[in-house]
Amino acid sequence: MMVPEQRELEPLSLLIVEDELDFREFLEFQLEPLADELTIVGEASNAAEAIDRVQELVPDLVFLDLRLPMDSSDFAPDEARGLALIAQIRDSVPNTRILILSSFGEDMANERHRETVFAALQEGAHGYITKGDNFTGRELLDVGQRLVRGEAIYGPVIARLIRESFLRTPSDGLLDAQLTQREDEVLAALATRRTKQEISSEIGLTVKAVNAHASNVLVKVQRRTLIKALAAGVGALSLAGLGVPEMVIAASEGLVRDRTLGSVETDRASQELVAASAVLPQNRFDVVTLAMSRGMLECPKELKSCFCEGDLDILNGYDPPHYLLVSDNRDRDKIRAAGNQQGIPVNRLNNGYIAADQRAGAQQGANFADALIKDYQSIFPTGVPKWIFCNEISACLWSNQEKYRQYLIGFARRLALQWNKWVIIAAPIWNPGSGAHNDDWRALQVHAYIATEVYTSGHLSARTIISQGNPVGYCAQQYRNAALSFQQAGVPVNRLMLVEYFANTLADTKTPWGRWGVSAEDWHRVIKARAQAASSIDFAGHISYGWANNAMGESSSARRDFMRTYASQQPLK
C-alpha cells in the first residue's frame, strides 16, 4: 500500500464489513470523534454487498468480520464467506489492507476457532484482532495506521493463540521452522497488550526490528498452513490470490503439475519451503560484487572501481537482516554468519536476445535462462541462490520490439517456474504510463519483480535534491509518480522495487545521478533523504548499487561513512 505524502491532511478511508448492526453502531460510536484521521466511507452486512462496496470505494482499510451471510436473503452466517472474501478483496483492490475483527479466535480451546484464525492469515489478512479485545477508538485508529504502514497486527488473544500453537506443535526440523527466540519474545509481549514501542524498550530492539519479527511470524504461520496441506497430499492446490508472500509462492509454484501434487512434488515443495523458513531478511538488496578487489581490505583511491572486503563488512553487518547480491560463492559463509542471505547480480540480461534469430522471443529467453543457471551452477556448487537481480531492460528495445518483450517474459517465466528462482529485473523506466505495452508489463510482473530506476529520470540528481526546501518530500514525490505510473501499466506496488545508485560520481551531464560531485556533507543528506522517502511508499524491495564506483577517488574511510549513513536509514519497514 502506498502512503501518500499528504496523508497527514487526508484521513484514512475505512469500510466496515459486519453483519451485526449493534457492532457496526458500536464501531461508528468509537470512531466518529476521530473522523479527521479515520473516516468510515461505507458499510456492508454481507459478502456480496462487501465486494461491491470494496470495488466501488477502494478504501485504505477494511475491518472484516469473518462470520457473514452470503447476501440479504441468507440468514445463515458462515465464516467460510469471510475467508473467501479476503481473497476477493486482495484480488480486486490489492492495496487495501484487511483487518479481521471477529469473535473467532476468542475460544482458544475450540479447534474450529484456531483453524479459522490460521486460515484467515493464510488467505492474506494483514492483521487479526478479536471483538473481545475491546479496543478503544484511538487504539483502532493506531491499528489502522500501522496496517497502512505495512506492519503485521495481532491482538493479544491472537498473539497468544499463535504462540501456543508453535509451542504445542514444535518444528520437527524437517517440514517447518520454529519461532526464533526473538519472535517468541515479541509474540509473548504482544499477548500482554504491550505496544511495539514498549516491547522495543524492554527487549532492546528497534521498533522496526520488532515489526520485522512480527512480520516473520506471519510468514511462518502462512508457511505452516501450506506445508500442512502439502504433507497431507492435498490436490488442486492453487496458491494464486492467497496473499502468501511471493517468496513462499515461488517456492511451490513451479512444483504444481496438472494442479495436483504427487509425492515427489510434495517432498520437493516442502524442502523448498523449509529452505526459506529461517528468519526472512527484509526485501532490501545491496549489490556488493567483489570481483575486482578480492582480498583487499582497503581500496586505493586511484582505483576507480573497487569494492573490498572492508566494504563488504560494513554492508554485511547492519541490522535488520537483508540480502547481499554477490557474483561468486566465496563470501557465502560470512554472509550467512551475519544472518543475511545471498543473491546474484546478473549484468548481461540482454545477451541472449538476437532480433534476427528465427526462434521466437520467448524461446530465446527460456534458452538464455537455462544457460545462465548452468553457468552459475559451476560458480555456486552448493546451490544457486534463490534471488537473481538482472540488469537491465533496454528501454529502446522494450518500446519498439514485441519480440524483445516476449524474450524478457520467457526468460523470467523460465527462471521462476522451471528453476524456482525469485527474479528481479531492473528497468531504466520510470513512466511506463498506460501505453500500448501494458499487457506485456502485466505478463512480466507475474514472474518477476520490476525494479524501477527512478534516478535515471534526471530529477533525482544529488544537486537537485539538496536544492529542495523539503528533500524527503521531493524524493518521495518522484518515487510516488513512478509507482503510480507503473500501477497504470498494470504493475502493482507489491511487484515493484526501487533501485538507487550510490556511486561517488563526478559532476557529469552524461550521468546526472549518483553523488555527482557534491560535497560529502551534502551527499550524506541526499542518502538520508532518498532512504526516508523510500520508506513512505510500500515498494516490494529496495536495491542499492554503485558502491564500487569511485570516480571521485574518495578514501575507504569516507566511502564507508556513506555506507553507514545508508545502512542506518533502513529504507524498508
N, C-alpha and C positions, 0 to 999 in steps of 0.2 A: 504493500500500500504506500503510495507516495504521499508525503505530508507537505502540503503547500506551504510556502513561506508565510502566507498571510493567515495561517491557522490561528494565530493569537487573536485575530479580529473576527474570524468566522467560526461559529460553533460547529462542533461535530454533529453530523446527522445520524439519527437513530430510528430504526424500525423495530417495533416490539411485536414478536410473534408469540402469542399466548392465548389459549382458549378460555381461560378463566377470567371473566370480566372483573371480579374483585381484585385479582392480582394485577391486571392491567391498570386499574384505577389506583392501586397502591403505588405502582411504579411512577405513574403520572404525578401523584402527590409528592413523591420523593424527589423527582427530577425537575418539576416545574420551576422551583426557585433558581435552578442552575441553567435556565434556558439560554443564557448568553454564552454558555460554554458547551452545552449538550442539548440539542433540540430534537424532540420527538416529532419526526416528519410523517409518521404513519403507523398504523397498527394492522394486524391480521390475526384472525381467530382460527384459521385452518390452513392446511398445507397448500391447497390450490390458490387461496387468496394470497398467501405469503409469497409464492413465487411470482405472481402477477405484480405485487407491490414492490418486491425487490427489483424487478426488471424496470418498473416504472420510475422508481425513486433513486436507485443506485446509491443507497445510503453508505456512510462510512462504517456503520456498525449495525449488526442485527443481534438483539437479545432474543434467544430462541429457546422456547420450551420444547422438550422432546416429545411429550405425550400430546398428540394433536389429532383431531378428526381430519378426514381427507377433504371434505367440503362442507357446505352449510347443511346438507341433508344427512350427514354422517353423525351419528350420536354415540359412536364407539371410539374414543380417542385411543391411539396406539403409538408407542414410542418408535416403531418402525417408520412411521411417517416423518417424524422429526429427523431420524437418521438419514433417510433418503433426501430430505430437504437440504441437509448440509451439502451433499454433493451437488445438488441442483444449483444452490446459491453460488458455490465456488465455480461451477462451470459458467454460470450466467454473468456473474459480476465478481471476477477473481480478486479485485482489490478490496472488496468488502470484508471486514473482519467479523467473525462469528463467535459470540459468547453464548455458551449453553447456560441457561438459568432455569434449573429444573429441580424437581423433588427426587428424581432418580439419582442414586448415589448416597442418599441420606441413610439408608439401611445397609451398612457395610456387610452385614451377615447374609444379606439376600444376594444369591449368586446372579440372579437376573439383573439386579441393580448394578453389580460390579461389571458384568459383561456389557451392559448398556453404556456405562461410562467409558470403557475402553473402546467400544465400537464408535462412539461419538468422536473421540480423539483420533481414532484411525481414519474416520471419514474426512477429517480435516478441520474440525473445530479448533479455533485458536485459543480458546480458554474455556474453563468449566467451573462454575460455582453453583452451589445448591441454594434453594429458596430458604432453607433453614439456617444458612449462614447469616441471615439478617443484616445484609449490607445496608448502610445508610446511602442516601442520595449522593453525598460527597464521595463516599467510597466507590459507588458505581461509576461516577464521573472519572475518578482516578483509574479504575479498571479500564474504562473505555479509552482513555488517553494512552494508557500503557499498551493496550492492544494495538492501537493505531501506530504506535512507535515500533511495533514488531515483537513485543515481549510475549512470552507464554504465561498464561494466567491460570493458577489453580486456587480455588477456595480452600479453607482449612480442611474441610471434610474430604475433598477430592485428593488433596496432598497426602492425607493420612491413608486413604484407600490405595493410592499408587504405591506409597512406601511399603505398606503392609503386604501388597501383592508381590513386590520384589523380595521382601524378607521371607514370605511364606513359600514362594516358589523360586529358590535361588537358581542362578545360572548353572547349567551342567557343564559349562566350559566348551560346549560343542555347538549349541544352537543359538544362544544369545548371550548378551553381555549383562552382567550385574551392574547395579549402580556403583559408581565410584564413591569413595568416602565423601568427597565434596558434594556430590549430587545428593547423597543421603542426608548430609548435614543441612543442605538448603531445603530439601523437602520436609525434614523434621521441623525446621524453623517456620516454614510456611504453614505447616499444620497447626501451629500455635498462634496463627494470625499475626505474626510479626511482619513488618514491611520489609521490602528488599533493602531499604536504606539501613534499617535496624540489623538485618542479617549481615550486611556488608561490614558494619562496625563490629559485630560480635565475632565473626569468624575470620576477619582480616582479609577480605577480598574486596575488590572494587565492585560497585553496583553493576557495572557491565559484565564482570565475571560471574556475579550471581545470576544475572539474566541468561548468560551463556549456559550455565549449568542447568537452569530451569528448562531452557530450550532443548538441551541434550536429553533430558528426561523424557520430553515429549517425543523426540525421535526414537528413543528406546522403547517407549510404550507402543508406538506405531510398528516398530520392527518386531517386537514380540508377537503382536497380533498377526502380522504377516507370516512369521516363521511358524506359529502355531497352525495356521491354515495350511502352509506348505507341508509341514510334518504330518498333518492328518491326510495328505493327499487330496486336498480339495480341488475339484476340477473347475474349469471355466473361470479361472481366477483372473479378473481384469483389474489392473492397477490404475487404469486411466480414471481421472476425476476424483480419486480418493483423497487428494490433498496430501499424499505422502511426499516427504522431501524427495527432490529429484535424484539425490544420490542413492536413496533406497529403491526408487522405481527403476533406475538404470541397472541396479544390481540384479533385478529379476526380469526386466522387460524382455531381454533377448532370449530368455530361457523358456518362454511360453510357446509351446508347439501345438498348433491346431487347437488353441485355447484350453489345452488340458496338460497338466503337469504329470509326467511319468516319474518313476522312482529316481532315474538318473538326474532328470531336471530338478527334482525336489532336492536331491543331495547337493547339486551344484548351487542352486539358488540359496539354500541355507548357508553354504560355505561363503558365498559372496556377501550375504547379509552379515555373517559373523565377521568377515574381514573388515567391515566398516563399523563394527559395534563398539570400538573404543570411543573415548570422548571425541566427538567430531569437532575438528577445527572450524572456526568461522570461515565463511567463504571469502577469505582475504588471501590473495596470492601475490607473492613477491618474486619477480624474475631475477634470479641471482646466479646466472651462468658463470662458472669459474674457469672455463676452458683456457682463457688467455693468461691466467695468473696462478696456475696450480702450485700450491705450496708456499706462496709468498705471504708473509704476514703484513707487509706494508707495500703499498703501490708507489713506485717512483712517480714524481709529479710529471716527468716528461712522457710517461706512458699514458696516452690519451684515452685508452680503452682498457680498463683494468677493474676487476672485482676480486679481491684477495681473501684469504682465509679470515683475516681480522674483520673484514666487512661482513662476511657470512655470519660470523659470531654475533654481530650486532642484530641483524635481522632474524637470526635463528633463536635469539634469546628473549625476545619480548613476549609478554603475556597480553591477551589470551592466545591459545594455540591457533596456528594458521598453516597455510600451505606455502612451501618453497618450491619454485619451479627451477629445477637444476637439470642440466643436459647430460649428466652422467651419474653413475651409481656410487661414486667414491664417498659421498657425504651422507649416504643413507643412514648409517648408524648414528652419526652426530645429530642429524635432523630428528630421528625418532627419539633419541635420548632426551631431547628438549621438549618432547610432547607434540611435535609438529608432524606433518605429513608431506610427502614429496609428490611433485608432479613434473611434467615435462614441457619445456617450451620448444615449439617447432617453428622455425623461421623460413620454411620452404613450402608453404601451403599450396602455392600455385605451380609447383614444379611438375605435377602430374597432369597438367592440363595442356593439350595441344589442339588448337582450334581446327587445324587441318586434318586431324585424326578422324578416320571413318567411324570409330566407335562412338556410341552415344556418350554424352557428357556424364550421365550418372554412372555408367560403367567405368569410365576413366577415373572418376572419383573413388569408386569402390576398389579398383585395382591399386590406386595410389595409397589408400588406407591400408590395404593388405601389405604392400611393400614397406610402408612406414613401420608397421608393427613388427615385421620381420627384422628390420634394421635395429629396432630398439630391443628386441629380444636378445640380441647379442650384446647390447650395452648394459641391459638390466637382466642378468642371468637368473636372479631370484624372483623375477616377475616385473613386468612393465607397469609403472604407476598408473593409477586409475585416471587422473586428470591429465588432459592434453590441451595445452594452450597453443592455438595455431595463429600465426601471424603471416599475412593478413589478407582480407578480401581486397581484390583490385576494384576500386570504385569505378574505374572506366569499363572494365570487362563486365562487372555486375550490371551496369546501366545499359550496355549495348549488346550483350551476347547471352541469349537464353541458354545456350549450350554450357556456358561457364556457370550460370546459376545452377543448372542441373548437376554439374560436376561437384559443386560445393555441397549440394543436398545429398548426392550419392556418397560423397566422402564422409559426411557427418553420420548419415544413416548406417554406413558400414561399421564405423568405429563404435557407434552406440549399440547396435543390435548384434553384430557378429562378434565384436571384440569386447563388449561390455565396458566401454570407456565413457568417461564423462568429458564432453568436448566443449571447449570454449573457442570461438572464432572471432578474432579481432576485426573490427570494421572501422576504417578511417572515414566514417559516415556519421553525421550527427543529425541529419534532417532527411530521413527517407520519405517522410510525409505519407500521403495516401495516394501514391502514384501507381504506375502500371505494374509494378512488381510485387504487390502486396501478397499475392498467393505464394510467391517464392520465399518471401520473408517468413510467412507463416509456416511453410513447409520446412524451412531451415531450422526455425526455433523449436520444432518438435524434437529434434535430435541434438541440438547444440545451443549453448548459451551464446548470445550475441554480445560482444564486448565493444561498446561504442567508445571511440577515441575522440571525445568531445574537444580535447585540447587542440586538435588539428583544425578546428573551425577558425582559429586565429583570435577568438575572443578571450582565450584564457592564457595569453602570454603573461609572464610574470610582471612585466611593466604595466600592462593594462590592469591587472588585479590590484597592484599596490596603489594605483591612481584612484581607486574607488573609495568613496566615503564608507561604504559597507562591503568590504571584500568578501565576507562569507555569504551575504545575501546575493551579491553579484554572481559568485561562482554557482550558488545553488540555483539561480535562475537559468544559467546556461545548461546545467545538468538537467533541470526540470524540462526545459524546452526540448532537449534531446529525447528524454524519456517519453514525453507526450507525443513527439513526432513518431517514435517507434511504436507507441501504442496505436496510433492512427494507421500504421502499416501492418498491424496485426501481431506485434511482438509485445506481450505484457511485461510489466516491470520485473516480475519474478523470473523472466527468462532473459533479462538484460543485465549486463555487468558494465562497470565503469573502469576504463583504463586511464591511468595518469602517468605522465612522463617526468622523471626526476633527474635527468642528466644535468650536469654543470656545463650548459651550452654557452657559447659566445653570443653576443648581440649580432644576429644574422637574419636578414629579412627573408632568407630562403626557408628557415625553420623557426618561426616565431613561437616556440614552445620550450619546455624545459626551463632552466634558470634564465637563460637569455641575457647573461651578463650583469644582472642586478647584484647589489651588494649582498653580503652574507646575511646581514640583519633583515633585509627585505625578503630574501629567499626563505628564511625561517617563517616569516609572516605569510608568505604565499603557501608554503607547505601546510601550515595550520589552517588557513582559510579553505584550501581545497578539501582537506580531510573533514573539517567541521561541516562544510557544505554537503559532502557526500553522505554524511550520517543523517541528513534531513530527508533523504529520499531512499526508499527501500529497494535499492538495487540488489540483485541476487548475489553480487560479489563485487569486490574492489581489487583491481590489479595494478601493482606498481612495477614500473620497469625503467630502464635507462640508467640505473645506478652505476653501471660500468663506464659510462661515457663521461669523460672529464676533460673537455676541450679547454677549460679554464686553468687546468693544471693545479687544482686545489690539493692540499695536503691530505693524507689519510685521516688525520685528526679532524680537519674541517669537514670532510665528507661524512665522517661518522657522526658528527654532531647533527648534520642534516637528517641522517637516518634515524637518529634518536628522536628528533622532533617529529618525524613522520610516525615512528612506531608508537610514540606516546599518545597520539591522537585517536587511535583505534577507530578507523572510519566506519566499520560495521558494528552494529549493536550486538 
